[in-house]
Amino acid sequence: GAVVSQHPSRVICKSGTSVKIECRSLDFQATTMFWYRQFPKKSLMLMATSNEGSKATYEQGVEKDKFLINHASLTLSTLTVTSAHPEDSSFYICSARGSGRTSDTQYFGPGTRLTVL
Amino acid sequence: AQKVTQAQTEISVVEKEDVTLDCVYETRDTTYYLFWYKQPPSGELVFLIRRNSFDEQNEISGRYSWNFQKSTSSFNFTITASQVVDSAVYFCALSEARNAGNMLTFGGGTRLMVKP
């Protein structure tokens, strides 16, 4: 149980284009999902917390107009990197907060490696 | 404010050696959760264990064991008889109980390399 998927796993795009990343909880409902960014050989940096049916809460320093987050259902959150630039290249990981007995644990997706040319 | 410190950035061992990954944390809360996650080269973070602050009992799961010591604010992770497949980055993390499931504070991670 508590499986989280991400799609795509890898994406290469041209500078100026927008990229959408999907995060799904496959076998549980997640009222809260999280988006992290990880630079090479670094720890995870929380970008935003996404609650189903409401606006995401962004961490300080994260541009909300740049990184659009939508959490339209209890099993799906999306992150759209708008007008991507090479400095947006990174590994993006989502997580979902479990439900019931596991509501105090975050379960992570496999990550999406974004490369902006 | 919460803080998690993993002082060992990289550890290299030979297969079958035992290895301990250190984790020291800081929090003002009396109730909190501690976690360990494994990140293999594929990138996915794999949940290993969750421990709440009231449960200081050590835990063993196969070759993995965890030593929680509130007196020293440490939550160390030991792999016994390491294997090449254990090679990964391991993260220790903390969340306060009032935000349990939210606001994970990660340590910097320890890269473990197990050589055959």
Interface residues (C-beta under 8 A of the other chain):
Chain A: A2 T32 F34 K41 K42 S43 L44 L46 T49 F91 I93 S95 R97 G98 S103 D104 T105 Q106 Y107 F108 G109 P110 G111 R113
Chain B: Y33 F35 Y37 S42 G43 E44 L45 V46 F47 R50 N52 F91 S95 A97 A100 G101 N102 M103 L104 F106 G107 G108 G109 R111
